[in-house]
Amino acid sequence: MKKKILVLCTGNSCRSQIAEGYLKHFAQGRADIYSAGVETHGVNPRAIETMKEDGIDISGHTSNNINEYKNINFDFVITVCDNAKERCPFFPPTAQKFHHNFPDPAKAQGSEEEIKDQFREVRQMIKVYCKDFIDKNL
């Protein structure tokens, strides 16, 4: 049976969307990957753009609320920001919990190029984390 992985963030717009894309890429069909937020802010266009630069299309992703998945028995729950870890309304009791607080690229400031660079930096951090997670847990 495939493992079920949930990536959780505050608004399910950037970090969790990037992580969902990389986890799907590295798992190669060996797991069902979901992402959600304690709120929903829509998928950030810059997250879509920065993932496209690395050859991964997340343009079809949707921004989902954690409550949509309350009846799924996840094997793993990964929180990618401190706010989501603190505010998550529930964790499936059998799920293994992981946490890594990535910087929020949606809060990047500066010129357009500086903002893109901050998205790329966070994307790279998440990519490394997701590859390592899949290598160790699947």
C-alpha positions in Angstrom: 0.0 0.0 0.0 1.3 3.5 -0.9 2.3 5.8 1.9 0.2 8.9 2.4 2.2 12.2 3.0 0.7 15.5 4.0 2.7 18.8 3.8 1.2 21.5 5.9 1.8 25.2 5.9 0.0 28.4 6.9 -1.7 29.3 3.6 -0.9 26.4 1.3 0.5 28.9 -1.3 4.3 28.6 -1.5 6.4 26.3 0.7 3.9 23.5 1.0 3.2 23.7 -2.8 6.9 23.5 -3.6 7.3 20.6 -1.2 4.3 18.8 -2.7 5.9 19.2 -6.2 9.3 17.8 -5.1 7.9 15.0 -3.0 5.8 13.8 -6.0 8.9 14.1 -8.2 11.2 12.2 -5.9 8.6 9.6 -4.8 7.9 8.6 -8.4 4.5 7.3 -7.7 5.4 5.4 -4.6 3.4 7.7 -2.3 0.2 9.8 -2.4 1.2 13.4 -1.7 -1.1 16.1 -0.4 -0.6 19.6 0.8 -2.8 21.9 2.8 -2.9 25.0 4.9 -4.5 26.0 8.2 -5.8 28.8 5.8 -6.0 28.9 2.0 -4.3 31.7 0.1 -4.3 30.3 -3.4 -1.2 28.9 -5.2 1.4 31.7 -5.5 2.3 32.5 -9.1 5.9 33.0 -8.2 6.0 29.5 -6.7 4.6 28.1 -9.9 7.2 30.1 -11.9 10.2 29.1 -9.7 9.2 25.4 -9.9 8.8 25.6 -13.7 12.4 26.9 -13.8 13.5 23.5 -12.3 11.3 21.5 -14.6 8.4 20.8 -12.3 4.9 21.9 -13.2 2.7 22.8 -10.2 0.3 25.0 -12.1 -2.5 22.4 -11.6 -2.1 22.4 -7.8 -4.9 23.8 -5.7 -4.8 25.5 -2.3 -6.5 23.2 0.2 -7.6 23.6 3.8 -6.4 21.0 6.3 -10.1 20.2 7.2 -10.6 18.8 3.6 -8.3 15.9 4.6 -9.5 15.1 8.1 -10.7 11.6 7.1 -7.4 10.5 5.5 -5.1 8.4 7.6 -1.7 9.9 6.8 1.5 8.0 7.4 3.6 11.2 7.5 2.8 14.8 8.2 5.4 17.4 7.4 5.0 21.0 8.7 7.1 23.5 6.7 6.5 26.5 8.9 6.3 27.1 12.7 2.9 28.8 12.4 1.3 25.7 10.9 3.0 23.4 13.5 1.5 25.6 16.3 -1.9 26.1 14.7 -2.6 22.7 13.2 -6.1 21.7 14.4 -5.2 18.0 14.4 -2.7 15.3 13.6 -3.6 11.8 12.7 -2.6 9.8 15.7 -0.7 7.2 13.7 1.2 9.7 11.5 4.9 10.3 11.9 5.5 14.0 12.3 8.3 16.0 10.8 9.0 19.7 11.0 11.3 22.1 9.2 10.7 25.9 9.3 11.5 27.2 5.9 11.7 31.0 5.2 8.5 32.3 3.6 9.4 33.5 0.1 6.0 35.3 -0.2 7.4 37.8 2.3 10.4 38.6 0.1 11.1 42.2 -0.6 13.3 44.1 -3.0 13.5 44.3 -6.8 11.8 41.7 -8.9 15.1 39.9 -9.4 15.9 39.9 -5.7 12.4 38.4 -5.0 12.9 35.7 -7.6 16.3 34.9 -6.1 14.7 34.5 -2.6 12.1 32.1 -4.1 15.0 30.2 -5.7 16.9 29.9 -2.5 13.9 28.6 -0.6 13.1 26.3 -3.5 16.6 24.8 -3.2 16.3 24.3 0.5 12.9 22.5 0.1 14.3 20.4 -2.8 17.2 19.1 -0.7 14.8 18.4 2.3 12.3 16.6 0.1 14.9 14.4 -1.6 16.4 13.5 1.8 12.9 12.8 3.2 12.0 10.4 0.4 15.4 8.7 0.5 15.0 8.0 4.2 11.3 7.2 4.5 10.2 5.4 1.3 
